[in-house]
Amino acid sequence: MAAKGCDVRWYDPAFGLYDSGVDAQLVMVCVPTPMGREGLVTKAVYQVADWFTNAGVTCPIAIRSTVPVGTCDTLRRTYPRAGFFSWPEFLRAARADEDAAEPQYAVVGLPDGWLHEEAGMDWLAPLLPTGRIILTTPATAEFIKLATNALLATAVGIANELSELADGMRAAGLDISPGAWNDLLPQIAQWDANMPHNITVTPERGYGGACLPKDVHGLLQAAHWWEVETPVLRAVEVANHERRPQEYRAVFDE
């Protein structure tokens, strides 16, 4: 934002930053939403929303954190004077700074009427990438973020199983050294636009990090709430729990 000429101010008590400025034209909420037993824990999102609304902020407030579907609509009902909308981040951990500065695409969930009001896209358009933009409802933007990570996690999960299968079938004549899955299909995936690209297998196995485990878990909790069967995604989480139990210890091993 600063590189685009914006006057950026920060509010983050954990780092001793209180330069919030209640006269902002746009607020972006980027706080952790960790994995909890019932899904994504949004306590920090509501704490920040409460702080800004009590401070009299009425400008658009973008929820950039990954949140359960319906969070933005709930915030709008809870704090009707504030203009909450959904603008999820799509960052790769290894290239977070680059992806933030030059996003490949954007998904923006705007409330009804915003596209046709002066407070709608005029101020937001300069901050978005050219061309690859999905404008939709807040709930749909929240779902897209969770669904994207579910697809990525599923690709990683099946790649791990295929890697183990390849190792087990070496006696059948596979031209592969132990653990050499990354020399097989992953390089083809870079050439074939129909295949997912995130199918390399790491020494740690499975998927970890700040996003995939918690977002898959959050989506599964939503499926449970809406009484929708998701056996494939459930199996992906179960398999990853077995491969990386440390990612789930705080939630499942209490």
C-alpha positions, -999 to 999 in steps of 0.1 A, spaced: 0 0 0 28 24 8 45 16 -25 13 26 -42 14 60 -25 -10 53 3 -5 68 38 -4 36 58 -10 36 95 -8 6 118 -27 -8 148 -12 -39 164 -9 -40 202 11 -72 201 39 -53 184 34 -20 202 18 -3 172 -10 21 179 -8 45 150 -43 37 140 -58 69 127 -96 69 129 -98 92 99 -88 64 75 -104 60 41 -99 22 42 -92 -2 71 -78 -37 64 -82 -63 91 -53 -89 89 -53 -109 121 -49 -146 129 -78 -170 128 -63 -201 143 -77 -236 142 -101 -244 170 -122 -275 179 -153 -259 163 -135 -245 133 -117 -212 127 -114 -190 158 -125 -154 149 -121 -138 183 -94 -114 171 -115 -103 141 -144 -93 163 -120 -76 188 -106 -54 161 -140 -48 146 -153 -37 180 -123 -14 186 -127 4 152 -164 8 155 -162 21 190 -135 46 177 -161 59 153 -147 45 121 -173 44 94 -151 39 63 -150 6 44 -134 -22 65 -119 -51 45 -117 -84 62 -85 -99 48 -82 -127 74 -96 -162 64 -129 -165 82 -159 -188 82 -185 -182 55 -210 -156 68 -186 -137 91 -187 -105 71 -225 -105 70 -226 -111 107 -202 -82 113 -224 -59 92 -254 -68 113 -235 -65 145 -219 -31 136 -244 -16 111 -225 18 109 -193 2 96 -188 -9 60 -175 -44 63 -166 -63 31 -146 -94 23 -112 -92 5 -93 -124 13 -56 -128 8 -42 -155 -15 -5 -157 -5 21 -184 -9 42 -186 23 75 -187 4 65 -156 -16 42 -137 7 58 -103 2 58 -106 -36 23 -119 -37 10 -91 -15 27 -65 -37 17 -81 -70 -13 -104 -65 -20 -128 -92 -57 -122 -88 -83 -108 -64 -116 -119 -50 -137 -92 -35 -170 -97 -17 -190 -65 -17 -224 -59 0 -255 -52 -21 -254 -19 -38 -217 -11 -34 -209 -15 -70 -234 12 -79 -225 37 -52 -197 63 -50 -183 44 -20 -180 12 -40 -151 5 -64 -137 39 -71 -114 38 -41 -106 1 -43 -99 -4 -80 -64 12 -79 -54 -14 -52 -64 -44 -73 -46 -63 -101 -56 -56 -136 -80 -81 -152 -81 -111 -129 -108 -99 -104 -139 -117 -91 -165 -94 -77 -191 -113 -57 -209 -113 -24 -190 -114 10 -201 -149 18 -190 -162 -17 -156 -146 -13 -152 -162 21 -161 -196 6 -137 -192 -24 -108 -187 0 -116 -218 20 -124 -239 -11 -91 -229 -28 -71 -241 2 -91 -273 3 -83 -280 -33 -46 -273 -27 -46 -295 4 -63 -324 -15 -36 -322 -42 -9 -324 -16 -26 -353 1 -30 -374 -31 6 -366 -41 18 -381 -8 -2 -412 -14 11 -416 -49 46 -411 -37 43 -439 -12 26 -461 -38 55 -455 -62 80 -465 -36 60 -496 -28 59 -506 -65 96 -502 -73 98 -540 -76 73 -538 -105 99 -520 -126 93 -484 -118 124 -463 -127 125 -445 -94 149 -443 -65 134 -444 -30 116 -412 -22 121 -398 -57 85 -390 -65 95 -354 -72 114 -365 -103 82 -380 -118 48 -363 -121 57 -329 -104 78 -319 -134 50 -329 -158 26 -308 -137 46 -277 -146 40 -284 -183 4 -296 -181 -21 -268 -174 -47 -294 -165 -28 -306 -134 -23 -290 -100 12 -276 -96 15 -281 -58 22 -319 -59 58 -320 -48 64 -340 -16 84 -326 12 105 -346 37 80 -337 64 52 -353 43 17 -339 41 7 -303 43 14 -278 71 19 -242 77 -4 -214 88 -33 -219 63 -40 -254 48 -46 -274 80 -68 -248 97 -87 -239 66 -95 -275 57 -106 -280 92 -128 -249 91 -145 -260 59 -152 -294 74 -168 -278 104 -190 -258 80 -199 -289 62 -209 -305 95 -230 -274 104 -248 -275 71 -252 -313 72 -233 -319 39 -213 -350 35 -177 -344 25 -160 -379 28 -131 -370 4 -121 -338 23 -126 -356 56 -102 -383 45 -77 -357 34 -77 -343 69 -75 -377 86 -45 -387 65 -28 -354 71 -34 -357 108 -16 -390 107 13 -376 88 16 -343 107 0 -348 142 18 -317 155 -3 -295 133 -35 -306 151 -22 -313 186 -37 -281 202 -71 -290 188 -74 -328 189 -51 -338 217 -64 -317 245 
